[in-house]
Amino acid sequence: MNIKRKWVFLISAALLIVTPLMEPGFADDKARDRKTLHGIQSVVVKVHGIEAEWKTELGRVGLSESTLQSSIEAQLQNAGIQVLAEEASSRSEVEGILNVRLKFNDPEPAQKSFVSPSDKEETIKAVDIKKNYVYAIRLNLRQLVSLKREPSTEAFSITWQAESVGIRRLALIKDDFKSLVDVFIEAYVSENPNSTKR
């Protein structure tokens, strides 16, 4: 790796770490934010759009949106947390929406062009699955809240959040999703010890 690429890589990694901390109203996994999970009886899992250029290759390593959603829902259900399909949600004050986002921050494009070894010299686009990519996973819970100054005004707001930033091969990123969901499970159970159904 040349010096210029090292600097770009270090700056990209630093931005992934610092940027979320600059957001107003930032929620995290501290005790005050965990308390907002008390009384949540069910969650809807929403995996948000992965950039189009990554979808095919992520699908090949088990990180498609549908696969991630299914595995996260199963992990929550195995922990005794009730999971609702989005269509069954009533968006009530006892439901939460668990949002999942995966973002890549790499100085090189995900898809690279390779020349085919055939006589036709075709160009093939693919993602290098052996390369380590810089990425961030964000898991947050949104729920219905009301303003203290105007209790009749309600809105959905992020009240709990956890993140993971890393540099790994695509196939190994699944482990971070599982670990981050375990953080949510531990936080949820700490505030709702008698409500999990096993």
Secondary structure, 3 states (H helix, E strand, C coil): CCHHHHHHHHHHHHHHHHHHHHCCCCCCCCHHHHHHHCCCCEEEEEECCCCHHHHHHHHHCCCCHHHHHHHHHHHHHHCCCEEECHHHCCCCCCEEEEEEEEEECCCCCCCEEEECCCCCCCEEEECCCCCCEEEEEEEEEEEEEECCCCCCCEEEEEEEEEEEEEEECHHHHHHHHHHHHHHHHHHHHHHCCCCCCC
